Amino acid sequence: VIQLLKEFRDKRDWEQFHNSKDLSLAISIEAGELLELFLWKENEDFNKEKLEEELADIFCFGLLLADKHNLNVIEIIKNKIAKNDVKYPVDKAKGTAKKYNEL
């Protein structure tokens, strides 16, 4: 998938715009567009097609940012899960939405 993204980007000569700052900003902006799908609606009342589009935008920019810094997406996700496993032990976190420092 990353290779497809890079080919798409490179055919359009867009790599020049894909610095870390702007990719990060793009993720934030797309996340705002994702939030907008839920604004003034019930929790699960949203347009699924738009949800797919906004998530895809977020994932694309995230993957490009990870690739830019030679980060292995699978590894950084596994590492984050391991860190969260320590911060949120099952015996304290199960069934609660409290933050780790409130457990």
C-alpha positions in Angstrom: 0.0 0.0 0.0 2.8 2.4 0.8 4.4 1.7 -2.6 1.1 2.5 -4.3 0.8 5.8 -2.3 4.4 6.7 -3.3 3.8 5.9 -6.9 0.6 8.1 -6.9 2.5 10.9 -5.2 5.6 10.7 -7.3 3.6 10.8 -10.6 2.3 14.1 -9.5 5.6 15.4 -8.1 4.0 16.0 -4.7 6.9 14.6 -2.5 8.2 18.2 -2.4 5.1 19.1 -0.3 5.3 16.0 2.0 7.6 17.3 4.7 7.0 16.1 8.3 5.2 19.2 9.4 2.8 19.3 6.5 2.0 15.6 6.6 1.3 16.0 10.3 -0.9 19.0 9.7 -2.8 17.0 6.9 -3.5 14.2 9.4 -4.9 16.7 11.9 -7.0 18.4 9.2 -8.4 15.1 8.0 -9.1 14.0 11.5 -11.1 17.2 11.9 -13.1 16.3 8.8 -13.7 12.8 10.3 -15.1 14.5 13.4 -17.3 16.6 11.3 -19.2 13.5 10.2 -20.5 13.1 13.7 -21.2 16.7 14.6 -24.7 17.3 15.8 -25.7 13.6 15.2 -26.3 10.6 17.4 -23.3 8.4 18.1 -23.7 5.9 15.3 -25.5 8.2 12.8 -23.0 8.9 10.0 -22.4 8.4 6.3 -20.3 5.2 6.0 -18.9 6.2 2.6 -17.6 9.5 4.0 -16.2 7.6 7.0 -14.2 5.4 4.6 -12.9 8.4 2.7 -11.8 10.4 5.8 -10.1 7.3 7.4 -8.4 6.6 4.1 -7.0 10.2 4.0 -5.7 9.9 7.6 -4.2 6.5 7.0 -2.5 7.6 3.7 -0.9 10.6 5.3 0.1 8.6 8.3 1.7 5.9 6.2 3.6 8.5 4.1 4.9 10.1 7.3 6.0 6.8 8.7 7.7 5.9 5.4 9.5 9.3 5.3 11.2 8.4 8.6 11.8 4.7 7.8 9.4 3.6 10.5 7.9 0.1 10.4 4.2 0.7 10.9 3.5 -2.8 12.3 6.4 -2.5 14.7 5.5 0.9 16.0 1.9 -0.3 16.6 3.0 -3.4 18.4 5.3 -1.2 20.5 2.4 1.1 21.4 0.2 -1.8 22.3 3.0 -3.2 24.6 3.3 0.2 26.3 -0.4 0.5 26.7 -0.5 -3.0 28.2 1.7 -1.7 31.0 -0.2 1.6 31.5 -3.6 -0.1 31.4 -3.4 -3.5 33.3 -6.4 -5.6 32.7 -7.2 -5.9 36.4 -7.5 -2.1 36.8 -8.6 -1.0 33.3 -11.2 -3.6 32.4 -14.6 -2.0 31.8 -13.6 1.5 32.6 -12.7 4.5 30.4 -10.5 6.1 33.0 -7.1 7.4 31.9 -4.1 5.4 33.2 -3.2 8.0 35.8 -6.8 7.7 37.3 -6.7 3.9 37.7 
